[in-house]
Amino acid sequence: MNLDFQALDLSRPGDLLVALAPELVLTLAALLVLLVVAWRHRTPQDLRLAGWLTLAGLGAAGFAAWFLWWRGAGAAGIPAMIAVDDFRFVADWLFLGTTALTVLVSFDYLEREAVWVPEYFVLLLFATLGMMLMAGAQDLMVLFLGLELMSIALYVLAGSSRRSAAGAEAALKYFLLGAFASGFLLYGIALVYGATATTNLTLIGVQIATLGLQHGTMLEIGLGLLLVGFGFKVAAVPFHMWAPDVYDGSPTPIAGYMATAVKAAAFAALFRVLGEAFAAVPAWHAIVWWLAVVTMVVGNLIALVQRTLKRLLAYSSIAHAGYLLVAVATGTAAGAAAFLFYLVAYTLMTLAAFALLAAKGTNGERDVRIDDLAGLAQRRPWLALALAVCMLSLLGIPFTAGFIGKWVLLAAVLVLASVISAGYYLPVIMAMYMQPEPSAEAHAGMRLGRLGSAVVAAAVAGLLFFGVRPNRLLDIARVSGASVRVAPAVSSDAPPASLREPTGR
Amino acid sequence: MYAQTVLTALLVWPALAAVAVLAAPVRWAKHVALAGSLVEFAISVPLWWVFQPAGGMQLQLDVPWIPGWGIHYAVGVDGISLFLILLTTFLVPLSILGSYTYITTRERAFYALMLVLTSGMIGVFVALDLFLFYVMWDVMLIPMYFIIGMWGGQNRLYAALKFFVYTFFGSLLMLVAIVALVYLVAQRTGVYSFSYFHLMGNVGELGTLAFWLFGAFFLAFAIKVPIFPFHTWLPDAHVEAPTAGSVILAAVLLKMGTYGFLRFALPLFPRVALHPAVQTAIVTLSLIGIIYGGLVAMVQPDFKKLIAYSSVAHLGFVMLGIWALTLQSVQGALMVMINHGISTGALFFLVGMLYERRHTRQIDAFGGIAKVVPLFAAVLTIVSLSSIGLPATNGFVGEFLVLVGAFRTYPAAAVIAAVGVIVAAMYLLPALQRVIYNPLDKPENARLPDLSARELAVLLPLVACIVWLGVYPAPLLRRMEPSAQRFIETVRPAAGAAAAAR
């Protein structure tokens, strides 16, 4: 087969298969793991085997994505169902990497909590597949399919701890609200289709320009419903109500997964939809901007009064969704670059924090209060140090990736909001370092296995590395961000220039 | 070789030493830290001779860091920062030596944090790239936060959080201002660069935006100085911090605020800074700081809190000297910055030594201890007199220059500030009297041990500086003068042009 990677013609089956290689590899891996666990699901060894197979599948898909990225794959010809650009591949890496880290953390967790659910890893793979489809979707229907694939796998994962009442509550809540959100999204798609007679993102953009639909009522209502649907998925205020309860009830690694990969996927899709299809519609800039402001402020304020660590992280992830929305609101290539960089930083710090939390929670997910961490630094200095670095990075202190991330998407409101966040990140550090241990056994049950430690160490090392040398990652983010075909925004409703800052050149 | 690398070495060495401290056995931690900080001091000492007073910004090094954003690792030193660097490297070994018996828990962490803090402080003073400056400004916040929070007194959590949030708030405003400034300059020149010289050269006329940018810088630095009414974090942080923390906090960290004014806020936005309304407001706040700080210090029953409030008063002199913009006053401000570091640092050491002996800092708990601890009493007397500004001590030189210089620009303000010197005598002398003179009426004070050899080793270098700078400050003044002159020449014409245009 003679392939021109730079200009794949997606109407030809061969080229389409190549363009979809990462997704196809992952599908095969998921089916393989499904077969394996169907036969072998009784012992811890079986669970481990499934986990390692999952990792192998993720690696293979990651390789496929890397290969396409390395060959500079791109699409030519009429717009198709799937996008072939750097943005998609970089997002794929992010999802695959996050999933791999989640799998590594899950090994110990599943054994300790005695959650013998062999489908766990299969569902993770399918959820990841859905995310990759979302990030690569060039068509609203593919986007919806990816979203549903991801969401349905996650509804099950949220309740995968079958003996836990909180888990069942979380799964049901997530399912009901998720279905509701999907309904909004689908209705939005229908209205957009009604207005433009197409579901292809590029063609929607063309139709809007040629038909002069910039202020079309039906289109705007459809766009609004799409935003509501995405707002649910990224847990933006006021559509965030489900998030703390669901994170609280879900197994901790899954909560971490939801806070990072799921959010990242929804954001990637949102970015592509707004950038490619609706760049010419001025209405959404202001809407997204205000969503961002409200999300930042409310997320941070409610996080202040949380007493348990998991809910604190849940609200912190809501606040960070607000930060990411700032990047989306700019709707520029620089915004996309900032957004990709921040996603990487955010994923590393949040995932490591949840991994550490998973190590602390014992005996059927007792709620870990912040006070329960008192004196941790004396007993487990490395764990405390890792969690402290995560907290400082979330707060945005220099020499951590969180700082560079905050720097790239700097906005005045964000800065003020992050002052509030000092009020809840620091108490975690204070408890660990500045309060005495209540009793000698206070941290006896805390256990982080070798794999979990490796994940945390890798994440923390990544945070510090990108905090000092962000150059390469910034370049990748910039090139990938620019690969989304963003039409220049023509908007008077965008936030004033003094509130937004340039990111890169 | 030395000229190229010295500043980087000063910046990196303490961080490396911190790693060594963490790796060392616990009982060796303090010795390793002391050795590391002494090496740091040894690296910095040749600066005194290598530095060319007329050479402007020198010993520069400029390496691209994040080229995509125009961020460089750029460092340099001039007559303004030179002495702050030397003050830092001089005080850190003393603080470490002074903590030998005070810090008894988690020693490795403490000494490692002290060294990391040193890196951050040096970084703030040498940075010539606004990104690097901001990074260092925040970096030194973290170790100080831990030092207060982990080894502080009863109320340490509150004090540490307050310290952090106040400073962090200011620094984030500064971050916004820095990025906005770079963006505005880039719009004009097409070059994204955080370089200090690039921004200085191209800042031009920013209109009303300059007011907001200056405001952000002002808040960040004013909280750090602290200028009244942004000072409320200071007494809490000082009182709760362990001795070494208080010393470094008073001697170096507060100077970062005034250094920020000298290096960034005024040269970048001279027209705003010297706008009559702004000028009046800042001079008024400085005077309030001088008088109010002194009056509040007068009624403090806690010796450490008394010294903390005296810092507010001393820093008021610095602010007045900077804004008076005469050669004497700016040099005086620089001298007060150095002298306050030495004298107040020494006072905090002395109070810490009292606390180690009696576990109280209440002035009432003492009295007549001069008979019991004559050496201690002698040192405390000398240091107190220098803090008051008695002639022939270092304190006199700085405050005198500020008053002389300020009298030419703001005669009324200089007169009021001179009253502040009297107030200083009114709070320190009675305290001195109640602690070391008066009858020895508390039996528990009758058996206090006098200064040990280690404590003398901490205090004698400070006393030597007090006398040296009081009698012969010329070598310092000579090295400061060209830089102070250039500072005035940068700020004044720009402001003058604005005044003429009105």
Interface residues (C-beta under 8 A of the other chain):
Chain A: Q378 L392 I397 P398 F399 F403 W407 L410 A412 V415 L416 S418 V419 A422 G423 L426 P427 M430 Y433 M434 Q435 P470 N471 L474 D475 R478 S498 E501 P502 G504 R505
Chain B: I66 P67 G68 W69 R106 Y134 V135 M136 D138 V139 L141 I142 Y145 F146 G149 M150 R156 L157 A160 L161 F164 V165 F168 F169 L172 L173 L175 V176 V179 A180 Y183 A186 Y192 L209
